[in-house]
């Protein structure tokens, strides 16, 4: 009979999976900015962004308002390596006149109780941070601010709704002259999660099943439209009690649910809570028993006063009647006390009603919890997930069967989650203190991280100084009497013209400038069908060759050329060749280049001070297989400028922002004192990487720059390049990460073996980590590949470090470039300059923000110059061929 009566309360797994899907849809709705206003599940951001990590310490106060008793706590957190804490509490009744009075009375009562507690604990002389557990739905805009949306749980205090409860508490505390600093407002579910999270770092869900019911969990920031920023995670207070207020659960609500709702303080609201929480389950049982008795199915049809009295059957009665081990004695005793005089059959039936009602509560709670666990697993992109749910609440703690039923159903609904359920022993008060402790730890950490990264944030004034110093160094390098001592060498390239469209023929080009070496065949057509066709092959340069002898290096280059000529079937042809050689060379003519010094990790012996064209010719002779007409030796910046100049005649600057950093530009001959002649222009290879080698930018070099410099192959040299180029940025990041780890701000203070390895943090990782499309989960994966076991918070810090290092590089590069475009403007004697910069290099091409920051900086520092940046699609190899073609054309003109 009972089963027939309560058929709709028995929920199959299929129905529960459907409830789970409905709840998931509500969560998504609650998280969206546009859909949140109409969502019943409000998904309120709590501004709790981090779980305890075990390093928290100190003395904290907490107050807990939300049930029949108000609680004050003192929490001592010990940093003893054992993650221990000590809680002392005092309970104060919450009188009915306070629960249903006005706001001023409520907060005065809270302040009065807290002061009494501080007096008993002799704490009045200390200024302690306080966490405020406020177990009602609040809209928070920061951790220490919350506007009450609505009262729940029989609270009906006037004048509090739509106001900030923290400022109300602060006012009351000031009135009572309490020496307290309110740092955090916490929902009881969040407090529960934090309490359990202190004991188990896998805990990322908090669940309350008691007088009220609610859940919170750690959500990815990128999914929370209601809060700015997409880094890291934030705890979301779901406020799931209102699930179904829009009718989404109407098909599951029985006539008893509707009757209970109509008789409640808030009809039509908190419908899910009314089907689950202990505040309502006793009343639900009473309504069912009343109807069954009226229909003559119980107690011989005699309706007692107890059955007619609202609230007479409480949750404690339901729990006691479900103690099956004690048979029917509890049930009989309780019913007799209620003047119901049951038969044995009555006792069996009533016990059965209690079981079905509380089982339905556990089932519905399990379905919503399973939806949260599934979302967590999907956020983490895991096939299987281990996690912990922190739980508190009288129903879960005191009901004899509830916990077991809940666990069983959750595991059945989400078989892909290994869930540990952890009971919060000391309630949400300790959790509020934990939130406060974490907030204080994060604030202290933030200060130290900011102090570490502050030297990288170069204000506009400093950048203008860099621009002015670069300009002075450029002038210094162009003048005959100062050039010998100049750090920025301003090397003449003897490239005096840019393409005019009449170039044609087949040319070979070589491109040496990094760990890869390219050989190219370039076919140039002139006239109406002007075009450039290229064929190339890439060869690796092993480290032992880069750092061996000069003879070995050039023999390897010639071996690569021979392979390419054979591959292309042109070994017999004597083709004109342009050699892109991306290292500082002093040129006496276009086909003579004396190496000034190696950069970018090259260390081949017996090369510095030698003519690299002669070394190449000798290596070709040694092989004695083919001959080539070496027409031009070219720097990669010049090659880049020529490639872009072929498309855009306005291109008179070439920039490389890759493994190395350098610029060339077309300078008026009259300004180049170290070369004869005053007519026309010549391309100058600035070799600006050495800017600062004379100490002129020491004021902006950090201790990390100095460490990177000292550990490099060429200490004291190429200082500007070491702050701006791809080869060094990863190493700067590694040095900062080591320092932050030593300070205990990263990786739990543990410096892993991999982090100790020089060069482990490549610049490509910066580009990947800083990608806007990349979730923190993927950042963690990259760090794991590097052997760095990071938390979500670690990943945020690593991303921030990468960001400041690469932004500084782009801004410094922009300051240098601004000096050059301003010089070009003055050379031309115009008020406004329009000019194109040809750019190549992996840092510019692949880093998600470098190019934008560079462009913005140039615009800020050289506002009278309209600079277009043109990407060199085909690299400097094509430029070498074009220079060769231009040189041939000019040579032929000269001969004629």
C-alpha positions in Angstrom: 0.0 0.0 0.0 2.8 2.4 1.0 4.7 1.6 -2.3 1.6 2.3 -4.3 1.1 5.5 -2.4 4.6 6.7 -2.8 5.3 5.3 -6.3 6.4 8.8 -7.6 9.0 9.1 -4.8 10.9 6.0 -6.0 13.4 7.3 -8.6 15.1 4.9 -11.0 18.7 5.4 -12.3 17.4 6.5 -15.6 15.4 9.3 -13.9 18.4 10.2 -11.8 20.6 10.5 -14.9 18.0 12.7 -16.4 18.0 14.9 -13.2 21.8 15.0 -13.5 21.6 16.2 -17.1 19.0 18.9 -16.2 21.2 20.1 -13.3 24.3 20.3 -15.7 22.3 22.4 -18.1 21.3 24.7 -15.1 25.0 25.1 -14.1 25.9 26.2 -17.6 23.0 28.6 -17.6 24.1 30.0 -14.2 27.7 30.5 -15.3 26.8 32.5 -18.5 26.6 36.3 -18.2 23.5 36.5 -20.5 21.7 33.5 -19.1 22.5 34.0 -15.4 19.6 36.4 -14.7 17.0 33.8 -15.6 18.9 30.8 -14.1 17.4 29.3 -10.9 20.8 27.8 -9.9 22.7 31.1 -9.5 26.3 29.7 -9.5 27.6 32.5 -7.4 31.4 33.3 -7.6 32.9 33.2 -4.1 36.2 34.8 -4.9 38.0 31.9 -3.2 40.6 31.2 -5.8 42.9 28.8 -4.0 42.8 25.8 -1.6 45.1 25.5 1.4 48.6 24.3 0.5 49.8 23.6 4.0 52.0 26.7 4.4 49.2 28.7 6.1 49.9 29.8 9.6 48.7 32.2 12.3 45.8 33.0 14.6 42.4 33.6 13.1 38.9 34.4 14.3 35.7 33.1 12.6 32.0 33.6 13.1 29.3 31.4 11.8 25.8 32.6 11.2 23.3 30.3 9.5 21.6 27.9 11.8 19.8 27.8 15.1 23.0 28.6 16.9 25.6 31.4 16.2 29.2 30.2 16.7 32.4 32.1 17.4 35.7 30.3 16.8 39.4 30.9 17.4 41.6 28.9 14.9 45.3 28.5 15.3 47.0 27.2 12.2 50.5 25.7 12.7 53.2 25.7 10.1 54.9 22.7 11.6 55.0 20.5 8.5 52.1 18.4 9.8 49.3 20.6 8.7 47.8 20.9 12.1 45.3 23.4 13.5 43.5 24.0 16.8 39.9 25.1 17.0 38.2 26.6 20.1 34.5 27.5 19.8 31.7 29.0 21.7 28.0 28.5 20.8 25.4 31.2 21.3 21.6 30.7 20.7 20.1 32.7 17.9 16.9 34.1 19.5 13.7 34.2 17.4 13.4 38.0 17.8 16.9 38.3 16.2 16.1 35.9 13.3 13.0 37.8 12.5 13.9 41.3 13.7 15.9 44.0 11.9 19.4 44.1 10.4 20.9 46.4 13.0 19.8 44.1 15.8 21.2 41.0 14.1 24.7 42.5 13.5 24.8 44.1 16.9 24.0 40.6 18.3 26.8 39.0 16.2 29.3 41.7 17.4 28.3 41.4 21.0 28.7 37.6 20.9 32.1 37.9 19.2 33.3 40.4 21.8 32.1 38.1 24.6 34.1 35.3 23.0 37.3 37.4 22.6 37.0 38.4 26.3 36.7 34.8 27.4 39.8 33.9 25.3 41.7 37.0 26.3 42.0 38.2 22.7 40.8 41.8 23.0 44.3 43.2 22.9 45.2 41.4 19.6 44.1 42.6 16.1 43.1 39.4 14.4 41.9 38.6 10.9 38.3 37.3 10.8 36.4 35.0 8.4 32.6 35.4 8.3 30.6 32.3 7.5 27.2 33.5 6.3 25.1 30.6 5.1 22.8 32.5 2.8 22.9 33.2 -0.9 25.1 36.3 -1.5 26.3 38.0 -4.6 30.0 38.7 -4.1 32.2 41.1 -6.1 35.3 40.4 -3.9 36.2 38.0 -1.1 35.3 40.5 1.6 32.1 41.8 0.2 28.7 40.2 -0.3 25.2 41.4 -1.0 22.4 39.2 0.4 20.1 38.0 -2.4 17.5 36.3 -0.2 17.0 34.8 3.3 16.6 31.0 3.6 16.2 28.6 6.6 13.5 30.5 8.5 15.5 33.7 8.6 13.5 36.8 7.9 15.6 39.8 9.1 14.3 43.1 7.7 16.5 45.6 5.9 19.4 43.3 5.1 18.4 42.0 1.6 20.3 43.7 -1.2 22.9 45.2 1.2 26.5 44.3 1.8 26.5 42.1 5.0 30.3 42.6 5.5 30.0 46.4 5.8 27.0 45.9 8.2 29.2 43.6 10.4 32.1 46.0 10.2 29.9 48.9 11.4 28.6 46.8 14.3 32.2 45.8 15.2 33.3 49.5 15.1 30.4 50.5 17.3 31.6 47.9 19.9 35.2 48.9 19.3 36.2 45.3 18.4 39.8 45.1 17.2 39.0 42.8 14.2 39.9 42.8 10.5 37.1 41.1 8.4 39.1 39.6 5.5 36.7 37.0 4.0 33.0 36.3 3.6 32.3 32.6 3.2 29.3 30.4 2.5 29.1 27.4 4.8 29.6 25.0 1.8 32.9 26.9 0.9 33.9 26.7 4.6 33.3 23.0 4.5 35.4 22.5 1.4 38.2 24.5 2.8 38.2 22.7 6.2 38.4 19.4 4.4 40.9 20.8 1.8 43.3 21.5 4.6 43.4 17.8 5.4 43.1 16.5 1.9 44.4 18.6 -1.0 42.2 16.7 -3.5 39.1 18.2 -1.9 37.5 20.5 -4.5 33.8 20.1 -3.7 31.9 21.1 -0.6 28.5 19.7 0.3 26.0 20.6 3.0 23.1 18.3 3.8 21.4 19.5 6.9 18.8 22.1 7.8 19.6 23.5 4.3 21.4 21.9 1.4 23.9 23.4 -1.0 27.1 22.5 -2.8 30.2 24.4 -4.1 33.1 23.3 -6.3 36.3 24.7 -7.9 35.3 25.9 -11.4 37.7 27.0 -14.2 37.8 30.8 -14.4 37.5 30.7 -18.2 33.9 29.3 -17.8 32.8 32.0 -15.3 31.4 34.8 -17.4 30.3 36.7 -14.3 34.0 37.5 -13.3 36.7 39.2 -15.2 39.8 37.1 -16.2 40.3 33.6 -17.3 43.3 32.5 -15.3 43.0 29.8 -12.7 40.0 28.6 -10.8 37.4 30.0 -8.4 35.0 28.3 -6.0 31.4 28.6 -7.2 28.6 28.4 -4.6 25.9 26.8 -6.7 23.0 27.6 -4.4 21.4 24.5 -5.8 18.4 24.7 -3.3 16.6 26.8 -5.9 17.0 24.1 -8.6 13.4 23.5 -10.0 12.0 26.9 -9.0 11.3 27.4 -12.7 9.3 24.2 -13.0 12.2 22.0 -14.1 11.3 19.4 -11.5 7.5 19.6 -11.6 7.3 16.1 -13.1 9.0 14.7 -10.0 7.2 16.8 -7.3 4.4 15.0 -5.6 1.1 16.4 -4.2 2.9 16.3 -0.7 5.8 18.4 -2.0 3.3 21.0 -3.3 1.3 21.1 -0.1 4.5 21.5 2.0 5.7 24.3 -0.3 2.4 26.2 0.0 2.6 26.1 3.8 6.3 27.3 3.9 7.6 30.8 4.6 8.8 31.1 0.9 6.2 29.4 -1.4 7.6 28.6 -4.9 11.2 29.0 -3.8 14.0 26.6 -2.8 12.0 23.7 -4.3 15.0 21.3 -4.6 16.0 22.1 -1.0 12.4 21.3 0.1 12.8 17.8 -1.4 16.2 17.2 0.2 17.0 19.1 3.4 16.2 18.0 7.0 14.3 21.2 7.6 11.5 19.8 5.4 11.7 15.9 5.5 9.9 15.5 8.8 7.1 17.7 7.6 6.9 15.7 4.3 6.5 12.5 6.4 3.8 14.1 8.5 1.7 15.2 5.4 2.0 11.6 3.9 1.0 10.0 7.3 -1.9 12.4 7.6 -3.4 11.6 4.2 -2.9 7.8 4.7 -4.6 8.0 8.1 -7.5 10.0 6.6 -7.9 7.3 4.1 -8.0 4.7 6.8 -4.7 3.1 5.9 -3.0 3.9 9.3 -3.9 4.2 12.9 -7.4 2.8 12.3 -8.2 6.1 10.6 -7.8 8.1 13.8 -6.3 11.5 13.1 -4.4 12.8 16.2 -3.5 16.4 17.0 0.1 15.5 16.3 -0.7 14.7 12.7 -2.6 17.9 12.3 0.2 20.1 13.9 2.7 21.5 11.4 6.3 20.8 12.3 5.3 18.2 14.9 7.3 15.4 13.2 10.9 16.5 12.9 13.9 15.0 11.1 15.3 13.6 14.4 12.1 11.4 14.6 12.6 10.3 11.0 16.2 9.4 11.7 15.4 7.5 14.8 12.6 5.5 13.1 15.1 4.4 10.4 17.4 2.7 12.9 16.6 -0.8 11.6 18.9 -2.6 14.0 16.6 -1.7 16.8 13.6 -3.2 15.0 10.4 -1.3 15.4 10.9 -0.3 19.1 12.0 3.3 18.2 9.2 3.8 15.7 6.6 2.5 18.2 8.0 4.8 21.0 8.0 7.9 18.8 4.5 7.3 17.5 3.2 6.6 21.0 4.8 9.9 22.2 2.8 11.6 19.4 -0.4 10.0 20.7 -0.8 7.8 17.6 -1.0 4.3 19.4 0.3 2.2 16.4 -0.2 -1.4 15.7 2.9 -3.4 14.5 1.7 -3.0 10.9 1.4 0.8 11.4 5.0 0.8 12.6 6.2 -1.1 9.6 4.3 1.2 7.2 5.6 4.4 8.9 9.2 3.1 8.9 8.7 2.4 5.2 7.4 5.9 4.5 10.5 7.4 6.3 12.8 5.2 4.3 11.3 6.2 0.9 11.3 10.0 1.8 15.0 10.0 3.0 16.1 7.7 0.2 14.6 10.1 -2.4 16.5 12.9 -0.7 19.8 11.0 -1.0 19.0 10.1 -4.6 18.3 13.7 -5.7 21.3 14.9 -3.8 23.5 12.2 -5.5 22.2 13.2 -9.0 23.1 16.9 -8.5 26.5 16.0 -7.0 27.2 13.6 -9.9 26.5 16.5 -12.3 29.2 18.6 -10.5 31.7 15.7 -10.5 31.2 15.1 -14.2 31.8 18.7 -14.9 35.0 18.7 -12.9 36.2 15.6 -14.8 35.3 17.2 -18.2 37.0 20.5 -17.2 40.2 18.5 -16.5 39.8 16.5 -19.7 40.4 13.2 -17.7 39.0 9.8 -18.6 39.0 8.9 -14.9 39.3 11.3 -11.9 40.2 11.0 -8.3 38.6 13.7 -6.1 37.4 14.3 -2.6 34.0 15.8 -1.5 34.0 17.6 1.9 30.6 17.1 3.7 28.9 18.7 6.6 25.3 18.9 7.9 23.1 17.1 10.4 21.2 14.9 8.0 24.4 13.4 6.6 26.0 13.1 10.1 23.1 11.8 12.2 20.9 9.8 9.9 21.8 6.1 10.2 21.5 5.2 6.5 21.9 8.5 4.6 25.7 8.6 4.0 25.8 5.0 2.8 22.9 5.5 0.4 24.4 8.8 -1.0 27.9 7.3 -1.6 26.4 4.2 -3.3 24.2 6.2 -5.7 27.0 8.7 -6.6 29.4 5.9 -7.5 26.7 4.2 -9.6 25.9 7.5 -11.5 29.6 8.5 -12.1 31.6 5.3 -12.4 34.5 7.3 -14.0 35.1 9.2 -10.7 36.8 7.7 -7.7 35.2 9.8 -5.0 36.3 10.0 -1.4 33.8 11.5 1.0 35.4 13.4 3.9 33.4 14.5 6.9 34.1 18.0 8.1 34.7 17.4 11.8 35.0 21.0 12.9 32.4 22.5 10.6 32.6 25.6 8.4 34.0 27.9 11.1 37.5 26.3 10.7 36.9 26.6 6.9 36.2 30.3 7.2 39.5 30.7 9.1 41.2 28.7 6.4 39.8 31.0 3.6 41.1 33.9 5.7 44.5 32.2 6.2 44.7 31.4 2.4 43.7 35.0 1.6 46.4 36.3 3.9 49.0 33.9 2.5 48.0 34.8 -1.1 48.2 38.6 -0.3 51.7 38.1 1.2 52.7 35.9 -1.8 51.3 38.5 -4.2 53.4 41.2 -2.6 56.6 39.1 -2.9 55.8 38.1 -6.5 55.1 41.7 -7.4 58.4 42.8 -5.8 60.2 40.1 -7.8 58.7 41.1 -11.1 58.6 44.9 -10.6 62.0 45.5 -12.3 60.6 44.0 -15.5 57.8 46.5 -15.8 59.5 49.3 -17.6 57.5 52.6 -17.5 57.3 54.9 -20.5 59.9 57.2 -19.0 62.5 54.4 -18.7 61.8 53.3 -22.3 62.3 56.9 -23.5 65.7 56.8 -21.8 66.5 53.5 -23.6 65.4 55.1 -26.9 67.7 58.1 -26.3 70.7 56.0 -25.3 70.2 53.8 -28.4 70.1 56.9 -30.6 73.4 58.2 -29.0 75.0 54.8 -29.6 73.9 54.7 -33.2 75.6 58.1 -33.8 78.7 56.9 -31.9 79.0 53.9 -34.2 78.7 56.0 -37.4 81.5 58.5 -36.5 85.1 57.8 -37.6 86.7 58.9 -34.3 84.3 57.0 -32.0 83.5 53.9 -34.1 86.5 51.8 -32.8 85.2 52.0 -29.2 81.4 51.9 -30.1 79.4 48.9 -28.8 76.8 49.3 -31.5 79.2 48.7 -34.4 77.0 50.2 -37.3 78.7 48.0 -39.9 78.5 49.1 -43.5 77.1 46.3 -45.8 78.0 47.8 -49.2 74.4 47.1 -50.2 73.6 50.4 -51.9 70.4 49.7 -53.7 67.1 47.9 -53.3 65.4 45.9 -56.1 63.9 47.9 -59.0 62.1 45.0 -60.7 64.6 44.5 -63.6 66.5 41.7 -61.7 66.4 38.3 -63.4 68.3 34.9 -63.5 69.2 31.9 -61.3 71.0 32.4 -58.0 72.1 30.3 -55.1 71.7 31.5 -51.6 73.1 30.2 -48.3 71.5 31.0 -44.9 73.5 30.4 -41.8 72.3 32.0 -38.5 71.1 29.4 -36.1 71.0 25.6 -35.5 69.7 25.1 -39.0 71.5 25.9 -42.3 69.5 26.5 -45.6 70.7 26.2 -49.2 68.3 27.8 -51.8 68.0 28.0 -55.5 66.2 31.2 -56.4 64.8 31.9 -59.9 64.0 35.6 -60.5 61.8 36.7 -63.4 61.5 40.4 -64.4 59.0 42.3 -66.5 55.2 42.0 -66.4 55.3 38.5 -65.0 57.7 39.4 -62.3 58.1 36.6 -59.8 60.5 34.8 -57.5 60.6 31.0 -57.4 62.5 29.2 -54.6 63.7 25.7 -53.9 65.4 25.0 -50.6 66.7 22.3 -48.3 67.4 22.6 -44.6 70.3 20.9 -42.9 71.1 20.7 -39.2 74.3 22.0 -37.7 75.2 19.7 -34.8 76.5 21.3 -31.6 80.0 19.7 -32.0 80.3 21.5 -35.4 79.0 24.8 -34.0 81.6 24.7 -31.2 84.4 22.8 -33.1 87.0 24.4 -35.5 86.3 26.9 -38.3 87.6 24.4 -40.9 85.1 21.7 -39.7 82.2 24.2 -39.8 82.9 25.4 -43.4 83.6 21.8 -44.6 80.1 20.9 -43.2 78.6 23.9 -45.0 80.2 22.8 -48.3 79.0 19.2 -47.8 75.4 20.6 -47.4 75.8 22.7 -50.6 77.1 19.6 -52.5 74.1 17.5 -51.3 71.7 20.3 -52.5 73.3 20.8 -55.9 73.1 17.0 -56.5 69.5 16.9 -55.3 68.6 19.8 -57.7 70.7 18.3 -60.6 72.8 21.5 -61.1 76.3 20.5 -59.9 78.0 21.7 -63.0 76.5 25.2 -63.2 78.6 28.1 -61.9 75.9 30.2 -60.3 76.2 33.6 -58.6 75.8 33.1 -54.8 74.7 35.2 -51.9 75.7 34.2 -48.5 73.5 35.2 -45.6 75.7 35.1 -42.6 73.9 36.3 -39.5 76.8 37.3 -37.3 78.5 40.6 -36.9 81.0 41.1 -39.8 83.1 44.1 -40.8 82.8 44.5 -44.5 85.3 46.2 -46.9 83.1 45.5 -49.9 79.9 43.5 -50.7 81.8 40.2 -51.1 84.2 40.6 -48.1 83.2 40.1 -44.5 85.5 39.7 -41.5 83.8 38.1 -38.5 83.8 40.4 -35.5 82.6 37.8 -33.0 80.3 34.8 -32.8 76.8 35.1 -31.2 73.8 32.8 -30.8 75.8 29.9 -29.3 78.4 29.5 -32.1 82.0 29.1 -30.9 83.9 27.7 -33.9 87.6 28.4 -33.4 89.9 30.3 -35.9 87.1 32.3 -37.4 87.0 35.6 -35.6 89.0 38.2 -37.5 88.9 36.1 -40.6 87.1 36.8 -43.9 84.2 34.3 -44.0 83.9 34.5 -47.8 87.6 33.4 -48.1 86.9 30.6 -45.7 84.0 29.4 -47.8 86.0 29.6 -51.0 88.8 27.6 -49.4 86.4 24.9 -48.3 85.0 24.7 -51.8 88.5 24.4 -53.2 89.3 21.6 -50.6 86.3 19.6 -51.8 87.2 20.3 -55.5 83.8 19.2 -56.9 82.2 22.4 -58.0 82.8 26.2 -58.2 80.6 29.1 -57.3 80.7 32.8 -57.9 80.3 34.3 -54.4 79.0 37.8 -55.1 77.7 39.0 -51.7 77.9 38.3 -48.0 74.8 39.5 -46.3 73.5 39.8 -42.8 70.0 38.2 -42.2 68.5 41.6 -41.3 69.7 42.9 -44.7 68.3 39.9 -46.4 64.9 40.4 -44.6 64.9 44.1 -45.6 65.6 43.2 -49.3 62.9 40.4 -49.4 60.3 42.9 -48.1 61.7 45.7 -50.3 61.0 43.6 -53.4 57.2 43.8 -52.5 57.2 47.3 -50.9 59.7 50.0 -52.1 59.0 51.9 -48.8 60.8 49.1 -46.8 64.1 50.6 -45.6 64.5 48.8 -42.3 65.1 45.1 -41.6 64.4 43.6 -38.1 65.2 40.1 -36.8 63.4 39.1 -33.6 64.1 35.5 -33.2 66.9 33.4 -31.7 69.0 36.6 -32.0 68.0 40.3 -32.2 69.3 42.8 -34.8 68.3 45.6 -37.1 69.6 47.1 -40.3 68.4 50.3 -42.2 69.3 52.4 -45.2 71.5 55.3 -44.0 72.4 58.4 -45.9 76.0 58.0 -47.1 76.9 61.5 -45.9 76.3 60.3 -42.3 78.5 57.2 -42.6 82.0 58.7 -41.8 83.8 55.3 -42.0 83.0 54.9 -45.7 84.2 57.2 -48.5 81.6 59.1 -50.5 78.6 61.3 -49.7 76.1 60.4 -52.5 73.1 58.0 -52.1 72.4 55.5 -49.3 74.0 52.3 -47.9 72.4 49.7 -45.7 73.9 49.7 -42.2 73.9 46.5 -40.1 73.6 48.0 -36.6 74.5 44.9 -34.6 72.5 46.3 -31.9 72.6 43.1 -29.8 75.8 44.6 -28.2 74.0 47.7 -27.0 74.6 48.1 -23.3 77.9 46.2 -23.3 79.5 49.5 -22.1 77.1 49.6 -19.1 74.8 52.2 -20.4 71.6 50.1 -19.6 72.9 48.5 -16.4 70.1 50.4 -14.5 67.5 48.1 -16.1 69.4 44.9 -16.0 68.0 42.6 -13.2 69.9 40.0 -11.2 68.4 37.4 -13.4 69.8 39.1 -16.5 73.2 39.0 -14.8 72.9 35.3 -14.0 71.9 34.5 -17.6 74.8 36.6 -18.9 77.4 35.0 -16.5 76.3 31.5 -17.5 76.4 32.2 -21.3 79.1 31.4 -23.8 80.0 35.1 -24.1 79.7 36.8 -20.7 79.6 40.6 -20.8 78.7 40.7 -24.5 75.4 41.1 -26.4 73.6 42.4 -23.3 70.7 43.9 -25.1 70.2 40.8 -27.2 70.2 38.7 -24.0 67.2 40.8 -22.8 65.3 40.8 -26.1 66.0 37.6 -28.1 64.4 34.1 -28.1 67.7 32.4 -27.3 67.7 33.8 -23.7 64.1 34.6 -22.7 63.4 31.0 -21.5 66.6 31.0 -19.4 65.6 34.3 -17.8 62.2 32.7 -16.9 64.0 29.7 -15.5 66.1 31.9 -13.2 63.0 33.7 -11.9 61.2 30.4 -11.3 64.2 29.1 -9.3 64.2 32.3 -7.2 60.4 32.2 -6.6 60.7 28.5 -5.7 63.5 29.3 -3.2 61.1 31.9 -1.7 58.5 29.1 -1.3 56.1 30.8 -3.7 56.2 28.1 -6.4 56.2 24.3 -6.6 55.8 24.0 -2.8 59.3 25.3 -2.4 60.8 22.2 -4.1 63.4 22.9 -6.9 63.2 19.8 -9.1 66.2 18.4 -10.9 64.8 19.5 -14.3 64.5 23.1 -13.1 68.2 23.1 -12.3 69.1 22.3 -15.9 70.3 25.3 -17.9 68.3 25.7 -21.1 65.5 23.4 -20.1 62.9 26.2 -20.4 63.0 26.9 -24.2 61.4 30.1 -25.6 58.9 27.9 -27.5 57.4 27.1 -24.1 56.9 30.8 -23.4 54.9 31.1 -26.7 52.8 28.0 -25.8 52.2 29.0 -22.2 51.2 32.6 -23.1 48.7 31.5 -25.8 45.3 33.0 -24.9 43.6 29.9 -26.2 45.5 27.7 -23.7 43.7 26.7 -20.6 45.7 26.4 -17.4 45.3 22.6 -17.6 47.4 22.7 -20.8 49.9 25.0 -19.1 50.2 22.4 -16.3 50.8 19.7 -19.0 53.6 21.7 -20.5 55.2 22.1 -17.1 54.7 18.4 -16.4 56.6 17.7 -19.7 59.4 19.7 -18.2 59.3 17.6 -15.0 57.6 20.4 -13.0 54.7 19.1 -10.9 52.6 22.2 -10.7 49.3 23.2 -9.0 46.8 25.4 -10.7 48.2 28.4 -8.7 51.7 27.5 -9.8 50.6 27.6 -13.4 49.1 31.1 -13.0 52.4 32.4 -11.6 54.5 30.7 -14.3 52.3 32.2 -17.0 52.6 35.6 -15.4 56.4 35.3 -15.2 56.5 34.3 -18.9 54.3 37.3 -19.7 56.5 40.0 -18.0 59.7 38.6 -19.5 58.4 38.5 -23.1 56.6 41.9 -22.7 59.8 43.5 -21.5 61.7 42.0 -24.5 59.1 43.4 -26.9 59.1 46.9 -25.2 62.9 47.1 -25.2 63.0 46.0 -28.8 60.3 48.7 -29.5 62.4 51.4 -27.8 65.4 50.5 -30.0 63.3 50.5 -33.2 61.7 53.9 -32.2 65.3 55.4 -32.1 65.9 54.2 -35.7 62.6 55.3 -37.2 63.0 58.7 -35.5 66.6 59.0 -37.0 65.1 58.1 -40.5 62.5 60.9 -40.0 65.2 63.4 -39.2 67.4 62.2 -42.1 64.5 62.9 -44.5 63.7 66.3 -42.8 60.0 65.5 -42.6 57.4 66.1 -39.9 55.7 62.8 -40.5 57.4 59.7 -41.8 55.8 56.7 -43.5 58.1 53.7 -43.5 57.9 49.9 -43.7 59.9 47.6 -41.5 60.6 44.1 -42.9 60.5 41.6 -40.0 61.6 38.0 -39.6 62.3 35.7 -36.6 60.4 33.1 -34.6 59.8 35.3 -31.6 58.0 37.9 -33.8 56.1 35.2 -35.8 55.2 32.6 -33.2 54.9 34.4 -29.9 51.2 35.3 -29.2 51.8 38.9 -28.0 55.4 40.0 -28.9 54.5 41.6 -32.3 51.5 43.5 -30.9 53.5 44.9 -27.9 56.4 45.8 -30.2 54.1 47.7 -32.6 52.3 49.5 -29.7 55.6 50.6 -28.1 57.0 52.0 -31.4 53.8 54.0 -31.8 54.0 55.3 -28.3 57.7 56.4 -28.5 57.7 57.6 -32.1 54.2 59.2 -32.6 55.3 61.1 -35.7 56.2 58.0 -37.6 53.6 55.8 -39.3 55.4 52.4 -39.3 54.1 49.4 -41.2 55.4 46.0 -40.2 55.8 43.5 -43.1 56.4 39.9 -42.3 59.2 38.4 -44.5 57.5 35.2 -45.6 60.5 33.7 -47.3 63.2 34.6 -44.8 66.5 36.1 -45.5 67.6 33.5 -48.1 65.5 35.1 -50.8 66.9 38.4 -49.7 70.5 37.1 -50.2 69.5 36.1 -53.8 67.9 39.5 -54.4 71.0 41.3 -53.1 73.2 39.1 -55.4 70.8 40.0 -58.3 71.0 43.7 -57.5 74.8 43.6 -57.1 75.0 41.8 -60.5 72.8 44.5 -62.1 74.7 47.4 -60.6 78.0 45.7 -61.6 76.8 45.3 -65.2 75.7 48.9 -65.3 79.1 49.9 -63.9 80.9 47.9 -66.6 78.8 49.5 -69.4 
